[in-house]
Amino acid sequence: MEGSGARNIGRMLRFEVLGPVRVLTDTGEPALPPKPRALLAVLLAARGRPVTVERLLGELWPDGAPSTAGATLQMHVSALRKVVGDRIRTAPGGYRLDLDGAGFDAAEFEDDGDLGLWRGDAYAAVAAGPSVAADAARLNERRLTARLRWARQALDQGRHVEAATELAGWAAAQPTDESLARLLMLALYRSGRAGEALGAFGRTVQALDDLGARPGGELEALAAAVRRQDPTLDRPAPGLPAQRNRFIGRRAEIDRLLGLLGEARLLTVVGPGGAGKTRISLEVAREVAVEYDAVHVVELAEHRDGPLAVRVAAAAGIREEPGISILDTVIAQISGRMLGPVTATVTTGTAAAETRPAGGRVLMILDNCEHLRVEAAELAHILLAACPGLRMVATSREQLGLPGEVVFPLGGLTTPSPGVTDPQADAVRLLADRVAAARGGAGLTPAEQAVAAELVRRLDGLPLAIELAAARLRALPLAEIMSRLDRRLDLLTGRSPVARHQTMRAAIDWGYDLLDPTQQDLLRLLGVFAGGFDPAAAEAVYGEDPLDPLTQLVDRSMVEWRDGRYRLIETIRAYARERLTGDERVHAYQRLVDLWESRLAVPPPSDGPRHTAWLSGIAADHDTIVAVIDWSLRDGDPERGLTVASGMWWYWWIAGRMIEGREWLGRALDAAPSAAPSLRGRALRAAAALARNSGDLAQARTLGEQCLATFRAADDRVGVLAALNNLLITAQAQAHYPASLEFGQAAIRAAEETGDQRMIAAASNNTGGTLRCMGRLDEAEPLFTRALGGFRALGDRRGEAAALSNLSTTDRRRGRHATAREAMLAALTIYTDLGITEGQLDAVEGLAQLDIIAGDAAGGLRLLALAERERAALGAPGFTPDEVADKESAEAAARSELGTAERAAIYREADALTLSEVVNALLE
């Protein structure tokens, strides 16, 4: 509503102080003379609080107010009111600025830290007194904090060039700020501009020198690290674990390994346990990671049964392909060969020839091969022969024995000669670095150098032994450590033919003897974990709260703590297992079985974030869970092993490890033939589902029928319902429609008799799918509608999305295209909210077919190409016959509408898109 007076200058009013002070209205920026602008600055600095006249006079005339200042202030207040209206309020003894409902950039910045709000220094070009200066200083300091936070985040995300560009400008404006200088140096170094990083350091040193100051130790240390190109400055390369601490020494060995890696396709680092084979291999990979399209670290220490290709697939994120062996899938993915339909053609003469993507350069580390030398050698031989772009580094205690293999022996770090004190020897440098960490920054004293040299010599320079020795220095002087080592370390015994292995055992023996009985007990029990473990798992195995002794084990480097999980390094884990007594071993594994029986008894959550967290947690504990199953089948209660394996089936399915899951379930079923029928039925159903989704429909049918028979014999009505639904889907995938329909109708009848609403909805939805495959749309549609209502009543959003997708397909077949699109978009929305990728792909394919029908052949083909790529990555091919046929028909129709060049361009465009980008665009 309009009216007269200053109050109605404009409906929008905004105050800005992050730069020159100004007022903005919806008609522009009114002019403000200097003194009214300064008055506004003082009132804005007060944030709506009253400011007395006396203080205003002091702020506006900091050098002393003239005799006419009171009257002049009234004039300035009047001038400001012409711009901001009656937001200037009279307060007891003074004035205040009403900010309610107005925009204020300083308040917005303090809320969200948005650096885009800044136009210069706070309160720039305003001549006002101390309150404005104080607020400006505070805001400028917050801007610096926000800049530092943004820069650190950019560096963490690998946006080094962008960070360097922004930081260069900020550092130029604040040349003495060491925090900005450090981040700028790091950004430049990570951008491959080490010389410029040192130039930035020099400019900061000069700016500080102009003020009579010197840079702090942290900035000096960073400059030194840049000069020596310390690898700890590098951001971890994709595929490689982050460094736990500084890598010390081995420069000569790394240079030799880099040279050999450039000449050989298989390089094996051999040496004793504790020599640092894994660490040096990772450091080499870090230095050459930019030269490769992918780097994969395949840890074999805990592998016991099954093909090694399963481990490679898991490390490389490769999903299984139905009907293709896991080894062939790995070869195809690593070499870049295509497994699915050809996506483009090129003309050669008069014939169209398939084009296939060329394989990229891949570096693979096969770590800890010694207990699987023959199998590892066979795998390396096959992969290197089939994948021209692959280079491989293996670590082992002995060579693999393959033609063309280059063997690099790795011993301990360099140590001083007997009787010589050499602080620059790598082994002494490592000890000094770790001692400084253990002592809170205080390294070796000059008096300790001779003892340190003798200590590292007696440890043969083995890095792990040195790490353990340094950790003891938190509680014991170096001389005491040496005396204990002299009593415990026997280098010349004949118990092992490998002297350094004996050295490592003696070092661990000595570290173990330094533990008190409670810590020793816990360390032995932790040996049953096959990988990392969380605090609750440690408590379950220990039988009581392990926090105090576990913390001590972490402090003494016997246990690692990282990212909320504990872990024993492999050597210490093997040592701990050896020290377990028979009874301790049995009790520890029984407690682990109890733990995983209870954890896996709870169904996986269905919503997206919690489901993702569940998958991540199971993946982290996978090796231990498998060890629990293995122990139960071999030495414990096979029926309990079957229980744990049955609870794992969903993870094996979603993670694309169907073959592994089928193997464990098969072993467990064989080992527990007399298990309770309800348990055996659940296991058979899980095995059938994994077989179906890995493409083995015949085995899935056989297992499904065994499952049904088991539940029927036990008169388990809930189990019978689940088995019928399982068989319904399998027979449908086999195109055995009469059998599928019979299973489905039986499931619906049984569910109605028991009043199982969830199964009524599920069986109706799946039976409707079979009827739709048979072309009986009039019968299918009511079942889909019934399923949709049932799922909605139950609050089952995943089921609701599946029913909507089925209804959309039916509507499309009937020519109701608008209704079909509406239903499919609703399904896509739900699948996206839940984070279910396979459902998103179903919906994207459905929408693509509608686009093609509507005449958008290019858009529809682009969506189908993206979905095909994502399905291959996920390992989730479609198996419902009519949906597969519809998709293939739509793709063929789209391709026929487009020329060769157009199709090739569309496939290139699809390859550049991500699923999330496409989904977001579809849902806009």
Summary of the structure (lengths in Angstrom):
residues: 924
radius of gyration: 35.0
end to end distance: 34.8
largest distance: 106.7
contacts: 3062
relative contact order: 0.04
helix: 64%
strand: 7%
